Amino acid sequence: MVTPRVLTSVPSRFSIARPREEKSRVFPITVSASSESYESKYMLSTPASLPLYGRRILFTAPRQYASRLSSLLIQSGAHPVWLPAIEITQLSDNTELDAALLQLSEYTHVAYTSRNGINAVLQRLELLHDGAERAQEAVSRSGARFCALGKDGAALLEAGYPCDVLPTEPSTQGLVKELVERGEAQDARIIIPRFVEALEAAGAHAIRVEAYATAYGCYGDIGNVEIRQLLAGEIDAVVFSSTAESEALAQAAGGLERLRKVITATGTLLAAHGPYTAKGAGAVLGLDIPCVSKRFGTFEGVVEALEEVFASRN
């Protein structure tokens, strides 16, 4: 039996895996949208009746996700305060990524664990194959199955690519569980140590590869106004969508100790987009993250969690 090879992205959150068998089962996936959007849910509500009315919510997501979360916060009545703690950009050298993508026929799965990973990989595929149509044909010929988390599955379908595996739990651990239950081996994601261990436990050999670059976003004067608001106790809650954001926020605030003291003294609520982010950010900050999204396939989940916590405090 050949040990499966798994390509894990750092920090791209995409991976490619070779299976235990040459042939595997096909699992078609249907991706559906939420039945009730926040736009329709609160469309005719009076401002004062909205769940997060008047709450200043600071969020640290990169630009690619910021507008989505900001819109939901506004619909719920909050005043969103965006601090771009990290920024996502293209790699300066795509040699390793391109080499992997040009050998898709040697693998059975491509696992995406973020929208940024999807965008980065599809962009390279379409450049390598001279257009979207030829890239889609190359993926089809390769036999590689595409895996995604939460609403990212819809992004693949909209771009004209398959979404063959969409785990019930939209997390790296959920994806590992899904593949193990199906008798397949593969994957990669954000919390690299835990994810690599899970892959190796499933019989895979993990190989890291970057698909995009993550950098500190608060350089120069960027974030100064927002940090002053946080330090002055003018922020009601801080929302993290990744562990890296908590590290960057501490740096922007003048260090971990200073940030911890401010959060403790002001009672600012800490929130996370899912339990893995909560655990990672909590470990970085040395603080409890009491507000955690239970439905972390979409940002609506973390907004709902904020609504519940603030409702319990009224």
C-alpha positions in Angstrom: 0.0 0.0 0.0 1.4 3.4 -1.0 1.3 6.1 1.7 -0.8 9.0 0.5 0.9 12.2 -0.2 -0.8 15.4 1.0 0.2 18.9 -0.1 -0.6 21.4 2.7 -0.6 25.1 2.1 1.1 27.6 4.4 -0.5 30.0 4.6 -2.6 29.3 1.5 -5.0 26.8 3.1 -5.1 24.6 0.1 -3.8 21.1 -0.3 -3.4 18.3 -2.8 -3.6 14.6 -1.7 -2.7 11.2 -3.2 -5.1 8.5 -2.1 -4.7 4.9 -0.9 -6.4 3.6 -4.0 -6.2 4.6 -7.6 -10.0 4.9 -7.8 -12.3 6.4 -5.3 -16.0 7.0 -5.0 -17.7 10.2 -6.3 -19.8 12.2 -3.9 -21.8 15.0 -5.6 -22.3 18.1 -3.5 -25.2 20.5 -3.5 -24.5 24.0 -2.1 -27.5 26.0 -1.0 -27.8 29.6 0.2 -29.2 30.7 3.5 -33.0 30.8 3.4 -33.1 34.1 5.2 -30.5 36.8 4.6 -29.7 39.5 7.1 -30.8 42.0 4.5 -34.4 40.7 4.5 -34.4 39.8 8.1 -33.8 43.3 9.4 -34.8 45.4 6.3 -37.7 47.3 7.9 -36.6 47.2 11.5 -36.3 50.5 13.4 -32.6 51.2 14.3 -33.1 51.0 18.0 -34.7 47.5 17.7 -31.8 46.0 16.0 -29.8 43.4 18.1 -26.4 45.2 17.9 -27.8 48.7 17.8 -25.1 51.3 18.8 -22.4 48.6 19.4 -19.0 49.5 18.1 -17.5 46.2 16.8 -13.9 46.2 15.8 -13.0 43.4 13.3 -9.6 42.5 12.1 -10.3 40.5 8.9 -8.2 41.1 5.7 -9.6 43.2 2.9 -10.9 40.2 1.0 -13.4 39.4 3.8 -14.0 42.8 5.4 -16.9 44.0 3.3 -18.9 40.8 3.9 -18.6 41.0 7.7 -19.1 44.7 7.8 -22.3 44.5 5.8 -23.7 41.9 8.2 -22.8 44.0 11.2 -24.5 47.0 9.8 -27.6 45.0 9.0 -27.7 44.1 12.7 -27.4 47.7 13.8 -23.7 47.8 14.8 -21.1 50.4 13.9 -18.3 48.3 12.3 -14.7 49.5 12.9 -12.3 47.9 10.5 -8.7 47.4 11.5 -6.9 45.5 8.7 -4.6 43.6 11.0 -3.3 41.3 8.2 -3.2 41.6 4.4 -3.3 38.9 1.8 -1.3 39.2 -1.4 0.1 37.2 -4.3 3.3 35.3 -3.8 6.5 36.8 -5.2 7.5 33.3 -6.4 5.0 30.8 -7.7 7.4 28.1 -8.7 6.5 25.6 -6.0 2.7 26.2 -6.4 2.9 26.0 -10.2 4.8 22.7 -10.1 2.1 21.1 -7.9 -0.7 22.4 -10.1 0.9 21.1 -13.2 0.9 17.6 -11.7 -2.8 17.3 -10.7 -3.1 14.0 -12.4 -0.9 12.5 -9.8 -3.3 13.4 -7.0 -6.9 12.7 -6.1 -7.9 15.7 -4.1 -7.4 19.5 -4.0 -8.6 20.8 -0.6 -9.3 24.4 -0.1 -9.8 25.8 3.4 -10.2 29.5 2.5 -11.6 31.7 -0.2 -8.2 33.2 -0.6 -6.8 29.8 -1.3 -9.4 29.2 -4.0 -8.7 32.6 -5.7 -5.0 32.1 -5.6 -5.0 28.6 -7.0 -7.7 29.2 -9.7 -5.8 32.2 -10.8 -2.6 30.2 -11.3 -4.4 27.4 -13.0 -5.9 29.7 -15.5 -2.6 31.4 -16.2 -0.9 28.0 -16.6 -3.5 26.7 -19.0 -4.2 29.9 -20.9 -7.7 30.6 -19.7 -10.5 29.4 -17.5 -12.0 27.0 -20.0 -8.7 25.1 -20.6 -8.0 25.1 -16.8 -11.4 23.6 -16.1 -10.7 20.9 -18.8 -7.3 20.2 -17.2 -8.9 19.7 -13.8 -11.5 17.4 -15.3 -8.9 15.3 -17.1 -6.8 15.1 -13.9 -9.5 13.4 -12.0 -8.6 15.5 -8.9 -11.6 16.2 -6.6 -12.0 19.7 -5.2 -12.9 20.1 -1.5 -14.1 23.2 0.2 -15.5 24.5 3.5 -18.9 26.2 4.0 -19.9 28.8 1.4 -16.6 28.5 -0.3 -18.1 25.5 -2.1 -20.4 27.9 -3.9 -17.4 30.0 -5.0 -15.9 27.0 -6.7 -19.2 26.2 -8.5 -19.7 29.8 -9.6 -16.2 29.8 -11.1 -17.0 26.7 -13.1 -15.1 24.1 -11.0 -16.4 21.1 -9.1 -17.0 21.0 -5.4 -16.9 17.2 -4.7 -16.5 17.3 -0.9 -18.1 19.7 1.4 -18.0 18.6 5.1 -20.9 19.2 7.4 -18.5 20.9 9.9 -16.8 23.7 7.9 -13.3 23.4 9.4 -10.0 21.6 8.6 -10.8 19.0 11.3 -14.3 18.6 9.8 -12.7 18.0 6.4 -10.3 15.4 7.8 -13.2 13.6 9.5 -15.2 13.6 6.3 -12.4 12.1 4.3 -11.6 9.5 6.9 -15.2 8.5 7.1 -15.3 8.1 3.4 -12.1 6.0 3.4 -10.1 8.7 1.7 -6.8 10.4 2.8 -5.8 14.0 2.4 -5.8 17.7 3.3 -4.4 20.8 4.8 -5.3 24.1 6.7 -4.8 27.1 8.8 -3.7 25.6 12.2 -0.9 23.7 10.6 0.4 21.5 13.6 -3.1 20.1 14.4 -4.0 19.6 10.8 -0.7 17.9 9.8 -1.1 15.5 12.7 -4.6 14.6 11.7 -3.4 13.9 8.1 -0.6 11.8 9.3 -2.9 9.9 11.6 -5.1 9.2 8.5 -2.0 7.7 6.8 -1.0 10.7 4.7 2.4 12.3 4.2 2.0 16.1 4.4 3.9 18.5 2.1 3.6 22.3 2.7 3.3 24.8 -0.1 2.3 28.4 -0.2 -0.4 29.7 -2.4 -0.5 33.4 -1.2 1.3 35.6 1.2 0.1 36.9 4.6 1.7 40.0 6.0 1.1 42.5 8.9 -1.4 45.0 7.7 -1.0 47.9 10.2 2.0 49.7 8.8 2.6 53.4 8.8 -0.5 55.2 10.1 -2.9 52.4 9.2 -4.9 51.4 12.2 -3.8 54.2 14.5 -7.3 55.7 14.9 -8.9 52.3 15.5 -6.2 51.3 18.1 -6.8 54.6 20.0 -10.5 53.8 20.2 -9.7 50.3 21.5 -7.3 51.5 24.1 -9.7 54.2 25.2 -12.4 51.6 25.9 -14.7 52.8 23.1 -15.0 49.4 21.4 -17.7 47.0 22.6 -16.3 43.9 20.9 -13.4 42.6 18.8 -14.0 39.9 16.2 -11.2 37.6 15.0 -11.5 35.5 11.8 -8.1 33.9 12.2 -5.4 33.4 14.8 -3.0 35.5 12.8 -5.2 38.5 13.3 -4.9 38.3 17.1 -1.1 38.3 16.8 -1.2 41.3 14.5 -3.7 43.2 16.8 -1.4 42.7 19.8 1.5 44.1 17.7 -0.6 47.1 16.6 -1.7 47.7 20.2 1.8 47.9 21.5 2.3 44.4 22.7 0.4 41.5 24.3 0.7 42.7 27.9 -0.8 46.1 27.0 -3.6 44.6 25.0 -4.5 42.1 27.8 -4.6 44.9 30.4 -6.9 47.0 28.2 -9.3 44.1 27.3 -9.5 43.1 31.0 -10.0 46.7 32.3 -12.6 47.8 29.7 -14.5 44.5 29.5 -14.3 44.5 25.8 -15.9 41.3 24.4 -13.7 39.0 22.4 -15.4 37.0 19.6 -14.1 34.4 17.1 -15.3 33.0 13.8 -15.4 29.4 15.0 -13.9 27.3 17.8 -10.5 26.7 16.2 -9.9 30.4 15.8 -11.2 30.9 19.3 -8.7 28.4 20.7 -5.8 29.8 18.6 -6.5 33.5 19.4 -7.1 32.7 23.1 -3.7 31.0 23.3 -2.0 33.9 21.6 -3.6 36.5 23.9 -3.8 34.5 27.1 -7.4 35.5 27.4 -10.8 33.7 27.2 -12.8 34.1 23.9 -16.3 33.9 25.3 -18.2 34.7 22.0 -17.7 31.9 19.5 -19.6 31.3 16.3 -21.5 27.9 16.2 -22.2 28.3 12.5 -18.8 29.1 11.1 -19.4 28.3 7.5 -20.6 31.9 7.1 -20.0 35.2 8.9 -23.6 35.3 9.8 -22.7 32.8 12.5 -20.4 35.1 14.3 -22.8 38.0 14.0 -25.5 35.8 15.5 -23.1 34.9 18.4 -22.6 38.6 19.1 -26.3 39.2 19.1 -26.8 36.4 21.6 -24.1 37.6 24.0 -25.2 41.2 24.0 -28.9 40.2 24.3 -28.0 38.2 27.5 -26.3 41.3 28.9 -29.3 43.6 28.4 
